[in-house]
Amino acid sequence: MTIKKFTIEKNDFLDRAIEGFYALDYTKYKEERNPDFLVTLKNSSFNDHTKPEMMANDTRLIKAKDEVKKYVHTFLSCIKLNNNSIVVCVVPRSKADFSPEQLYFKKAVKETVQEIGGFLDGTDCIKRIKNTFTTHKARANCPNNDGDKPYPGITKETCQINREMIADKFVVLIDDIYTKEVNVDEDCIQALLDCGAREVLGFFAVAKTKKKDRMTENELPVIDISDDEIPF
């Protein structure tokens, strides 16, 4: 398994460049080798567990969660610093009222942090309390897709952030899919810095959106974690 490195550039949402890492390319749902398990986690809304079809969906959801855990475990296991000084946070989903089944990505990260040990579990540190617009394509045109689209400061205005948890701490921020120009992750990084984090050491996404007409992806430096470690 390889971890690819890129730079999240400074922009209107983020006042400094941050090192980013990801494991997989996200191209299109159901396209060959696309990490569709992330779509399972994003779009799950299974509430009735008494029906056989819902039980089957639960199995698919758990399988997707366990797939995420492999990549998060690989990433976190490579960090060099004293883990006890690092808080692992998760980018919150867009809605405040998502069911537990729709929060399985966070559950995957939480379980991984607890299993590895040593890290500070900040997976509940950023909690959405006001709905925002769901930016990924599958939900973009839903009639119930309420809330503002990303703007600088939206994380602080729509989330409850545990400032005590991150105060003067090193933070690693994790998300499922990173897409440049959306700026949800950039704004979340800035919110952590504004709320007292000592430093956001890095950002990790299981996958990064890849445009077919963008050839620079092949030029990104690649870290083979079997031979090296992420340089934190």
N, C-alpha and C positions, 0 to 999 in steps of 0.2 A: 504494500500500500504506500502511496506517495502523498505528500502534502505539498501543495503548490502555494507559492508566496506571491502576493501582489501588494500594491500600495493603495490605501484609501486616501484620496487626495483632499487637501484642504479646500473648502468651498464655503458657501453661505451658511451651511448647516454645521460645519466643523471647522474649528479655528487652527487645526494643525493636522499634519499628515500622520496616519496611523498604519502600522504594519497589519496586513490582512493575510489570512491563510484559508485555504479550502481544499477539499479532497476530490470533488467530482464536478464535471461540467453538466449544467442543466441546459438542455436544448429545447425539447418539446415533449409534452406528455405522450407516452406510448411510442416514442421514437426509440430506435435500437440503442441500448445501453443508457438510456436516460434514467435517472434515479426516481422512478415513479413512486417509490415508497414515501417520498416526501409529500407528494400530492395526497396520498392516503391520509397522512397526518394533518395536512392543511384543511382538507375538505370533509373530514369525518364529522358526522352529526348523529351518531348512533345513540338513541336514548332508550328504546324499548328492548331490554335484554331477554325478554321472555320468548320472543319469536325466533325460530330457527335461523332465519336470514340475518337477524341482528347478531346472533351468536357467532355466525360465520364472519360477520363484519368485525366483531371483537377479536377474533383470531387473526384476521388480516391486520388489524390495528396493532396488536401486540407484536406481530412479526415485523411491522414497519418500525415500531419503537426500538426493538432489539437491533435492527439494522443501523439505526441512528447511533445507538450506544457504541457500536464497534468503532465508528469514526471519531466520536467524541473521546472515547477511551484512548485511542491511538494518539490523538492530539494532546490531551492533557498529560499523558504518560511521558511526554518528551520535554516538558518544561523544566528548566534547570534550577530556577530560583527555589528558595525555601518555600514549599507549597503553603505552609501555614500563614504566610503573609499575602496570599493571593485569594481574592474573592472571585468566584465563578458566577457570572450573571447571565441571564437569558433575555433576549429581546422579546418584549411582550407581544402577544397577538393583538389584532386590531380592535377586538370587541371586548367590552367589560363583562358580558354575560355569557361567554362561551362555556359550554358544558365541560366536565372533566375529560370526556372523550375527545374533545377538541383541543385539549392541552397536553396531548401525549408527547409532543416534542420536548416541552419543559420537563415532563415526567422522565423522559429518557436521559436528559442531562442531569437531573437531580439524582437518579439512581446511579449514574456513572460516577458522579462526584462522591457519593456516599460509599460506593464500592472501592474506589481508588484510595480514598482516605487522604487526610492531610490538608486538602483545600478547604477554604471557607465556603460553605454552601450559601450562595447568594441568588439561587434560582428563583426565590420569591421576593427578591429585593425590589424589582420593578413591577408594579401591579397596575394594569390598566383599569381606570375608574370611569373613563368617559370614552364612548365609541369613537373610532376614527375610520376613515375610508379604507376598505380592504383593497390593497393595491395589486395583488396577483391576479392574473387574467381570468382565471376561472370564476372569480367572484366580482370582477370589476363592474359588471352591468346588472348585478342582482338588484331587484327593486328595493330590498331591505338593507342595501349597503349604505348605511347612514354614516355621518361623521365627516370631519374635515380631511382633505387630502394633506399630505406632508407639507409643513411649513417650518421654518426655523423656530425651535422652542416647543414644538407640539408634544414632545415626550414629557417635558416638565409640566405642561398644562393639562395633560390627559392621563397622567400616571401618578401613582403614589410611590415615592422612592424612599427606601429606608436609608437615610443619610448616615445614621449611626453605623450601619453595617459596612459602608464603603469609606467612611471618613479616614483619610490619610492611608488608604490601602491601595495595593496594586490590584488591578481588576483585569480579568479576561472576559470578554463579551462573546456570546455564542448565539448564532441564528441558524435557521434551516437553509435558506437560500439568499444569497447576496445578489442584488441587481443594481448595477451602477445607474445613476440618474434618479432612482426612486428616493434615496436619501433618508429612508427610515433608520437604517443602521447608523449613518453619520450623525443624525440628530440624537439617537440614543447614546452614542459615545460621548457627545458633547454634554448631554444631560448628566452623565456620570461624573464627568470632569467638573461641571458647574456645581454639582452637589457634594463635592469634597473628595472624590477619588484622588489619590496621590498620582496615579498614572494608569492609563489604559494600556497595558503592555501589548495587547494584540486583540484582534478580532478573528473569530473562526466561524466559517459557514461550512456546513456539510457540502453544499454545492454553490456554484457561482454561475449565473446566467451567461451563456455563451452565444453570441450572435454569429450566425454562419458566415457573415461577410466580414467578420473581424479576425484577421490573421495574427494579431499580436499575442493572442492567447498562447500560441506555440512558443513564444519567446520568453514566457514567464519562467523565472528560476524555479526549479523543482527540488524539494528536499526529500531524499529517500530516507525515511525514518528508520529503516533497518540498519543504516550506516551512520546516521547523524542525528542531531537533536535540534529542535527549534531553538533559536538563539535568544532566549529570554534570560 
